[in-house]
Amino acid sequence: MTNLIIMVVIGLAIVILTIVDIVWTTLWVEGGAGFITDNLSKGTWFVMTKISGNNRKILRLTGPLLLIGTLFMWVVLLWFGWFLVFSASPQAIMNTSNPQAISWHNVMYYSGYTLFTLGLGDYSPGGPYWQLLTALASGTGMLFFTFGASYIISIVGAVVDKRSFSSSISEIGKSSEEIIKAAWNGKDFSDIDLLLMNLSDNLSKVAVKHKAYPLLHYYHTSDKEKTMSLTVPTIDDALSILAYGIEDRAKPNGILLKKFRNGVKDYLDVLEETYMTKANDPLKLPDLTKLRKAGYPVVADDVFEKNMKGHEERRQQLLGFVLKDNWKEEDIVTSK
């Protein structure tokens, strides 16, 4: 009797922990990934970065593999948990077509088809309590398929959104210098106002999705123009120049500029909370020399450096983001 209770308790504990992980990962927007999924993701990313080296074709497989691996892990844990429960007693299930003794693989079979709701009838629960547990096992299977399907759709949609955001930045300019030049209308940088408004809203949505679905962090791409770990530092350098490196008379709308910069900081805070750590050193400041020689109204270098004091932590986050995604500072196309 004691062994029966222990087996049932252990099995149900595994099932409950798995359900909590599924619900936490798929439904809790503010909670990020569940404990099991979070550790699986971090461990897989660590292994993939070690074995891939500089081969980004291998590293970009991490996201899809993690999505498949997460779903497979949930199935295995649920299946194993219910296997332990129904293995607790020889009377847990009965063979309706053959009175022979029930073996462990029969229990595994019964647990599996109950979980996947196939509706086979050659085995049946051996009493009222086992009938109740069978119904619960079937319910967890339905829960997994429902949440699993919605999770796949959400992840794929969020990956498209983050890559679309990066492409929107790259289309304006592949470096902070190009973005600054594209925003110049001959007298000031007001042409960038509408862009700041749209990109700010899109970045906020991406940040929320990153917090809701941390698996997004591990969807790597070898295309620099679609990589947020490179395009975000690039646009942030452009924002820093516009905010602190341009003469006051030529600056864009201050409210929109502040909103976008705050959006970038919020995004970096989400990443630091769920994915990366700050680098020891800050990202290098953009070089204003070429812009100055081209006649753009930029301030002196010492003034720019003074204005950027107090933003070291932000730039440590930016560099940490670059390094965590297995890129280097030199991969950022800027005017440095």
N, C-alpha and C positions, 0 to 999 in steps of 0.2 A: 504493500500500500504506500509505503514511504517513497519507494522508487517511482511509483506511478505519479505521485504528486510532484516529485522533483522534475521528472521528465516533462510533465505538463507545464509546470512553472517556467522551466528553461525555454521550452518551445514557444509559449505565449509571450515570454519576455523578448525573444528574438523578433517575433511577429510585431509586437507593439513598438519596439525600437525602430523597426523598418518602416512601419506606417508613419511614425512620428517624423522620420527622416524624409519620407515621400511628401508628406503634407508640408513640412517645414521648407523643403526645397522648391516645391511647385507652387505653393499658395501664399506663403508669408513674404510679402514684398519687402518688409523692413528687416527680415531675419537672415537674408542671404541663403546659403546652402546649409543643409543639415550637417550634423557632426560627421556622419559616416561619408556622405557625399563630398564634404569639404576636404576631408583627409585623403580620400581617393583622388580627388582632383589635384591637390598639391603634390601628392606622391607621384602621380602619373606625369605631371609637368616636369618634375625634378628628373625623373628617369629619362624622359624624352629629350630634354635639353642636354643631358649627359651623352646619350647615344647618338644624337643627331649631329653634334658638332656645329659646323657651318652649313649643313645641308638643310635648307629651309623646306624642301619638298617633304622631308620626313617630319619636321616640326609642325607643319601645317596639318598633319594628320591627327594631331593631339585632340583638337576640338571634337571632330566626329567620333574618334575612338572613345573619348571620355563620355560622350552622350550615349553611345551604345553600351559602354562599360557600366555606366550608372544604371541604365535600365536593366541590364543583365544582372547586376549585383542585387537590385531590389527583388528580382524574380527568384534568384538563388536563395536569398535570405528568407523570403516568405515561404518558399517551398521547403527549405530545411527546417524552419520553425514548425510548420504544420506536420512535417515528417516526424519530428520529435514528439509532438503532441499525440499523434495517432500510433506511435510506437510504444506509448506508455503502457498499454494493456493489450493482451491477445484478443480481448473481446471488443476492441475499439471498432473493428470493421469485420464484415462477414462476406464470404464468397457465396453469392446467391445461386451460382450454377454448379459449384463443386464444393463439397464439405471439407476439402483438405485444409491443413493448417496454413495460416497466413504467414508468409515470410517477409523479410525486410523490404525486398524489392516490390512485393505486392503493396506494402504500405507506401513506398515511394511513388508507385504508380497511382494509387488512390489519392494521395496528397496532391500530385501533379494535376490529374484530370479534374479534381475538385477545384483547385486553384484556377485552372484555365477554363472551367465551366463547360467541359465537353459534353456532359450529360450522359455518360456511359452508365450502364446499370448492372454490370457483372459483380460489383462490390457495393456494399451498403453499410451505413453506420450500425453498430451493434447495440444501440440503446438510446434512450432519450437524450442523455448528456452528449453522446457522440453525434447525435443528429444535430443538436444545437451547434456544436463545434464545427461540424461539416458546413452548416449554413454560414457560419462566421468565416470559414476558410473561403467559401465561394464568394462571399462579400468582399474580402480583401483582394481577391483576384479581379473583381469588377472595378474596385477602387484603383488598383494598379493600372489597368488598361485605360481607364478614363483619364486619370491624372497624367499617365505616361504620354498619351497622345497629345493632350493639351500642352505638356511640357515641351515636346518636340516642336510643335508649331510655334510656341513662344520663343524658343531658342533660335530657330531658323530665322524667324522674323526679326529678332533683335540683332542677329549677325548682319543681316541685310542692312538694317538701319545704321549700324556703326560704320560699315564700309561705305555706305552712301554718304554719311557725314564726312568721312575722310576724303572721299572723292570730291565733295563740294569745296573743300579747302584747296585741294591740289589743282582744281580747275582754275582757281583764282591765281595761284602762284605756288611754285614748288619750293620756294624759300621765303623767309620773312621779307627779304629785300624785294622780291617780285610782288608780294602782296602789297607792300607799301607803294610801289610804283603803280600798281593797278588801281589803287584807291585815289591817286592824285588826279585832280581835275584841272590843274594849272594854277589854282590859287589856294586850295585847301584839300582836306581829306574827307569832306562830307559825303562823297559818293559811296563810302563804305557803310553809311548808317543803316540802310535797309538790310545789307548783308549781315551786319552785327545783330540786328533784330531776329532775323530768320535763323541764323546759326546758333544763337543763344538758346532759342526755344528747342531746337533739335538736340543740342548738347545736353540740355536738362533732361530730355526724354531718355537719351542714351545712358546718362548717369543713373537714373532711376532703374533702368533695366539691368544695368551692371550690378546694382545692389540687390535686385530681386533675383537675378540669375547669374551668380558668380562664374558659372561655367563659360560665360562669354569671354572671360579673361583669357581663356586658353585656346580660343579660335585664332590661330596665327595665320598670317598670310605673307608670302614672299614679295608681294607687290607693295612697294613703299608708299605709293600714292593712295592705298587703301588701308594703311596701317596707322591706327590712332596713336600708337606710341611714338610715331614720328611726326604725324601731321598736327597733333595737339601741341607739342613743343614749338613747332614752326609757327602756328597761328598765335601762340602765346608770346613768342618773340616779337611778332608783328604788333600785337596789342601793347607790349611793353614799350616798343618804340613810339607808338601813337600816344600812349599815356604819359611817358616820361622823357621821350627823346625828340619830340616835335615842339616847335615854338607854339605858344598858346594860340596865336592868331590863326593857325592852320589846323588845329585839332578837330576831330570829328565830334559828334554829339557825346557829351560827357556822360550822360545817363546810360546811353546804350553801351558805351565803352565799359563803364563800370559793371553793368549787368553781365556782359559777356565775360569779363575778367572774373567776376564772382562765380559765374557758371563753370569756368575752367577750374577754379579752386575747389568748388564743390565736387566736381568730377574727380579731381586728384585726391580729395579726402575720402571719397568712396573707395577708390583704388587702394589707398593706404590702409583702410579699415579691413578690406576683404582680400587683398591680393599681394601688394608689394610693400616694400619698406623704402624709406628715403635713402638716397645715396649719401655717402659721407661728404662729398663736395657738391656744390651747386653747379647747375648747367652754366657754361660760359655765357657772358653777355654778348648780344649781337654787336657786330662791328658797324659803326655808322660812317666809316670813311668813304665808301663808295657812294652812299646816298648824299653825303656832303659834297663830294666832288661833282655829282650830277646836278647839283643846284637845289636839292630839296631842303626845306627849312628845318634842319635838325640842329639840336643844341650841341654844345661842346662836349667832348668825351668825358671830362671831369664832372660836368653838370649831370650828364646821364648816369654816370656811376654813382654820384651822390643821391640822385633821385631814386635809384634802384636799391639803395640801402634799406634793409628791413624786409626784403623779398627773398632772402637766401633760402628759407625753408621751402617756399613755393618752388624754387628752382632746384632744390634737392629732390623734391617730389617728382619734378619733370624728368630729371636724370634717372631717378630710381625707376620710373615707368619705362624709360628706354631700355635700361639694363635688364629689368625683369622680363621684358619681352624678347630677350636674347639679341638685342641690337646694341650698337655702340654709339657714343656721342657723335662720332665722325659720320654716322649714317644719316644724320639730320642735315638736310640740304638748307643751309642758312648762309648769311653773309658774314659768318665768323672768320 
